[in-house]
Amino acid sequence: MDEPLPNWLRTVFLVHMILALVFGGLLYLIPGRTLIGLGWVPAQVGLPESELRIPGGTFVDPVITRIVGAALLALAYSSFRGWRAARRQDVHFLLQLEAVFCVLSVGAFLAGLLLWERAMPTIGWVFASLFAVFGAAWLWAIWSRQ
């Protein structure tokens, strides 16, 4: 069966590619500044029992942040391939990969909510919601034939 790729799925691939490219590129190239700019890390952090303040980027691990950026860039490339595909069969593996990544990412955010000692930053809720929406779209594409 040679089903063409539905237009809605092609659009999801395109939107995902753009978002993953932007955020992945920023996290890969300027990890500390990106996390501060997004509000994930405060710009200044006060030291306990002191009036000293240091840049919040001091607490950013640039290696792991760049690895996350690299993963997002790889997913952007896979979404580019999905966007360019002509048939549904050509993207079945990509859909599975994207769905697993999104579901695991939502799980990571939920674990963070339970284990984190501070409130989730607003951008965390935005990212968790994006992962949930994309995860639902990928799963819908896998399970449906529309």
N, C-alpha and C positions, 0 to 999 in steps of 0.2 A: 504494500500500500504506500502510495507516494503522495502523502498529504502536504500541501503547501503550508508554510509558516503563517499563522494568522497575524493580521495587522496589529492586533492588540498586544500580542507577545513580542512582536518586533519593536513596538513602542516601549514596552517594559524594558527590553534589552537596551534600547537607546538611552532611556532615562537612567537606568542603573549604570551604564557605561560612563555617562557624564558625571554622575555623583561620585562614583568610585574613583574616577580619574582625578577629579578635583581634590577630594579629601585624601585619597591615597598619595597624590603628588605632594600635597602640603605636609602630610605626616612624614613622608620620606625625606623631603628636602629641608624643612624647617620644623623639626618635631616640637621643640620647646615653645617656640613662638606660636605655633598652631594650637597647641593645647591651652596656652594662656589666652590666646585670642578667642577660642571657643568657650572659655570659661571652665574648662575641665580642671585646670590648675590655677590657683589665684596668682595674680601678678606679683604680689608681695606677701611674704609669710613672716609673722612675728615669732621670734624664738621664745620658748617657754621661760618664764621668770626673768625676762629681759626686755629691754625696750628696743633691741636690735631687730631690724627687718632685713630679710634677704630675698632676692628674686625667687619667685615660685618655680621658675624653670630649673632651679638647682635640683629640684626633686624629680625631674623628668628623666627617665632612663632613655637616652636617645637611641640605643640599639634596639630595644624591644619596640619602641614607638616606630622606628624605621621598618622593622619587620612587619608590623601591622600595616604600615603604608605600602610595603612591597606586596603584601597579600591583597590589599585593595586594588593596587595597580594590576596585579595578575587577574583579578576578577573583572576589572575594567576591560582587559584584553579579551577575556573569554566572552564577555557581553558584546564586545565588538564583533567577535566571530559569530555569536548568535544572531546579532542584528543583520549581518551580511548573509546568513544562511538562507537557503531557498526552501528547504523542506523541514518538517517537524522532526523527522528521523535524524537529521544532522545535528540537532541541538538536544537530543534526549539526555546524553551524558552531562552536558553543560547544565541543564535544568536540575539534575540530581546534585551536582556539585554545588551550585548556587543555593539550592534549598537546604542542603546539609549545613553549609556555612552560615546561612541566616538563622536557622533553628538553633544551632550551637551558640551563635552570637546573642540571641534573645536569652538563652539559658545563662550565658555569662552575665548579662545585665541583671537577670533575676537573682543570681547568686550574689552579685554586688549589692543589690538592695538588702538582702538578708545579712550580709557579712560586713558591709561598710559601716564605719563608725560615724560617717557624716551623711548629710542628705545628698541624694543624687543631683548633680548639676542639671540645669535645664537642658543643656545640649545632650546629656545622657538619655533623657526621656525622648528627645527628638531622634537620636540614633536608634534607640531601642524600638521606637515606633516604625522607623524606616526599615529596620531589619525585619520586623514582624510583617509589615505590608509586603515587602519584597518576598519574604519567605512564603506568605500566603499566595502570592502571584505565581511563584515557581511551583509550589505544590499543586495549585489549580491547573497549571499548564501540564504537569505530569499526569494528573488524574483525569483530566477532561480531554475531550477531543474537539474543542471549539476553537 
